[in-house]
Amino acid sequence: MAGNRWGTLFCVTTWGESHGPALGAVIDGCPAGIRLTPEEIQRELDRRRPSTSAASTSRAEKDRVEILSGVFEGQTTGTPIALLVRNTDARSEHYDELRNVFRPGHGDYTYWKKYGLRDWRGGGRASGRETVGRVAAGAVARKVVRAAGMEVIAYTRSIGGIGISPDALTRDQHWEKRVRESPLYCPDPQAASAMEERLAAVRKEGDTLGGVVEILVRGCPAGLGEPVFDKMDADLAKALMSIGTVKAVEVGEGCAVASKNGSEINDPMDAAGFVKNSAGGILAGITTGQDLVCRVYCKPIPSIALPQQTVDESGRERSIRVGGRHDICVIPRIVPVCEAMVLLVLADHWLRQKAGGR
Ligand SMILES: Cc1cc2nc3c(=O)[nH]c(=O)nc-3n(C[C@H](O)[C@H](O)[C@H](O)COP(=O)(O)O)c2cc1C
């Protein structure tokens, strides 16, 4: 199966299935001499684990990372970095009844049509667990990106239509602390309580919810992004759209630009630089030196406990309920995954810019 690799210079391949013995990532192209400890990767993986929120599955995913290669005496050596996380809480028996049935909203039907067979235990490669490898690799990318002066932070903007207040990021200096401390990675505590209430109610109904995550990059230098097919916004969109449940990506003012005038959307310049940032820090696919801002829109988790109509592999109509331990909403678990994908894009483009002598 091709298509498991990201990047031109900072290259990441993820591997493994949700109910196999392990999964992980191989990073090829990470510069030598970067200080890297397993704890730094573990911290990021812990942020991806199920939280105390009503949104999260009850699966006990320990996700302990093992660095198999590419790091010697606490420093990257420039050789491939292999990262492994063992699956310790997979219960394949939960999927026995579903082995011949196509779950609505999942990749069961499309994988079967594509390959003629599929790993029916927990979605295989299409499982959200595949993102363990992305987050582990993103932790390494963060070291490269940080050394270049950039910081990436993602947070929840809305769940099930409940949004954060418009001043959640501007009313004081502490919104990042609030994001770090919130089980939903939400900068607005009042909105977070309303979201938790809604999640608990929807969980009782056997249903699920979607939501929106915003990603902010600070300290991004001007000049990253390659004309024409590897534009920064094109690569961000591809990287973020490659995460399960993500159905749309916006940059800057995003979809809203379509109903505004040019005079509102253009970002004027004065001697000090850009006066505002409707473009989200990218013009013609190249970073402007302002903050990068993008958002992802996620669909509700497809495994719902309510009865659903479907067919099995012989075409027989079936009614199913998807049991087992599932997330009710992909947010907050997708927040660290979004950060990881943006970090992979930035690390790659930063190295490409340096390789071009700029
Ligand atoms: C971090 C993460 C966790 C996920 N957890 C679950 C889950 O517990 N149950 C489930 O049915 N889908 C879960 N998903 C979503 C499915 O993997 C995804 O919706 C499915 O493969 C279909 O792909 P699509 O939504 O891109 O069409 C998760 C996705 C991510 C990224």
The ligand as an SDF file (V2000), in Angstrom:
LIG
                    3D

 31 33  0  0  0  0  0  0  0  0999 V2000
   -7.3440   10.4920   16.8240 C   0  0  0  0  0  0  0  0  0  0  0  0
   -8.5000    9.7880   16.1900 C   0  0  0  0  0  0  0  0  0  0  0  0
   -9.3180    8.9640   16.9790 C   0  0  0  0  0  0  0  0  0  0  0  0
  -10.4070    8.3030   16.4000 C   0  0  0  0  0  0  0  0  0  0  0  0
  -11.1810    7.4870   17.2020 N   0  0  0  0  0  0  0  0  0  0  0  0
  -12.2110    6.8010   16.6540 C   0  0  0  0  0  0  0  0  0  0  0  0
  -13.0120    5.9120   17.4380 C   0  0  0  0  0  0  0  0  0  0  0  0
  -12.7920    5.7280   18.6510 O   0  0  0  0  0  0  0  0  0  0  0  0
  -14.0370    5.2840   16.8200 N   0  0  0  0  0  0  0  0  0  0  0  0
  -14.3320    5.4500   15.4910 C   0  0  0  0  0  0  0  0  0  0  0  0
  -15.2680    4.8670   14.9860 O   0  0  0  0  0  0  0  0  0  0  0  0
  -13.6010    6.3050   14.7190 N   0  0  0  0  0  0  0  0  0  0  0  0
  -12.5520    6.9750   15.2590 C   0  0  0  0  0  0  0  0  0  0  0  0
  -11.8120    7.8320   14.4750 N   0  0  0  0  0  0  0  0  0  0  0  0
  -12.2860    8.1430   13.1180 C   0  0  0  0  0  0  0  0  0  0  0  0
  -12.0800    7.0910   12.0520 C   0  0  0  0  0  0  0  0  0  0  0  0
  -10.7560    6.6450   12.0570 O   0  0  0  0  0  0  0  0  0  0  0  0
  -12.4510    7.6770   10.6680 C   0  0  0  0  0  0  0  0  0  0  0  0
  -13.6090    8.4310   10.7450 O   0  0  0  0  0  0  0  0  0  0  0  0
  -12.6710    6.5600    9.6500 C   0  0  0  0  0  0  0  0  0  0  0  0
  -11.4550    5.8830    9.3960 O   0  0  0  0  0  0  0  0  0  0  0  0
  -13.2400    7.0440    8.3110 C   0  0  0  0  0  0  0  0  0  0  0  0
  -12.3850    7.9950    7.7070 O   0  0  0  0  0  0  0  0  0  0  0  0
  -12.9510    9.4450    7.2860 P   0  0  0  0  0  0  0  0  0  0  0  0
  -13.6340    9.9660    8.5070 O   0  0  0  0  0  0  0  0  0  0  0  0
  -11.7330   10.2600    6.9520 O   0  0  0  0  0  0  0  0  0  0  0  0
  -13.8910    9.2430    6.1310 O   0  0  0  0  0  0  0  0  0  0  0  0
  -10.7100    8.4850   15.0270 C   0  0  0  0  0  0  0  0  0  0  0  0
   -9.8840    9.3100   14.2500 C   0  0  0  0  0  0  0  0  0  0  0  0
   -8.7830    9.9540   14.8070 C   0  0  0  0  0  0  0  0  0  0  0  0
   -7.9340   10.8240   13.9450 C   0  0  0  0  0  0  0  0  0  0  0  0
  1  2  1  0
  2  3  1  0
  2 30  2  0
  3  4  2  0
  4  5  1  0
  4 28  1  0
  5  6  2  0
  6  7  1  0
  6 13  1  0
  7  8  2  0
  7  9  1  0
  9 10  1  0
 10 11  2  0
 10 12  1  0
 12 13  2  0
 13 14  1  0
 14 15  1  0
 14 28  1  0
 15 16  1  0
 16 17  1  0
 16 18  1  0
 18 19  1  0
 18 20  1  0
 20 21  1  0
 20 22  1  0
 22 23  1  0
 23 24  1  0
 24 25  2  0
 24 26  1  0
 24 27  1  0
 28 29  2  0
 29 30  1  0
 30 31  1  0
M  END
$$$$
